[in-house]
Amino acid sequence: MRFFVLTLFPGMFDGVLHHSMLKRAIQHGHLEVVLYNLRDFAEGKLKKITDDTPYGGGGGMVMKPEPIFAAVEHIVAHHQLQAYQVIYLTPEGTPLTQNLAKSLAQEKALILLCGHYEGVDERVRMALVHQEISMGDYVLTGGELAAMVLIDVVARMIPAVVGSPQSVVNDSFYGRLLDYPQYTRPQNFRGLTVPEVLLSGNHKQIEEWRRQEALKRTKQRRPDLLIDD
């Protein structure tokens, strides 16, 4: 899968893309992440102006349409993209969920637009953006952190990225339940012991215990997940 990120701060991605699962996925060719600095597509001699004051007044600045249009058009032409989606990371978007991540993982290419300031010129949203996605009901300084989260979440849905596909299926939110409690060695740690059923070797009983524990945890912490649509 291919990600193309439009950002004012490409250096923010260095740590995330060069460690752990994402690093291995990129090295093995399961994932491609290309960063584009929007300032490189700005007009004028300085080639740095990517924002301006809003029409009608008000505080803050608005990201200009010209660099964003130029960047998207360059990516589509240069990489010969036939099928892609432009995703705008904004607090006003649809909240990111596991189901949405599964859907996005089916795409061949995603162009991620990292918002800043008071957001982007509305004409960008009207003419370029296919989906707007939010990380939650709060505001980040910019869309870079949101883009990193989106890449990580979607990457887990791509075959061969995660070592064990079953671990993804068992993740919280993959279905309607949160994850069940997990234990590892030692069996007894400071008087806290591993439930006997997990030591029994009876796989049927273990699966039932895990299902009941997941259901109990979901009822306690996220009962909204159990409400039928």
URSULCOR-V548930 format. One line per field, one symbol per residue. burial: 1 if it has 16 or more other C-alpha atoms within 10 Angstrom, else 0. Layout:
burial=???
//
This chain:
burial=1111111110001001100011011100011010111111110000001110000000001111111110110011000000001111111110011100110110001111111101111001100110011111000001111111011111111100110000000000110011110000000000000100010000000100111011111100000000000
//
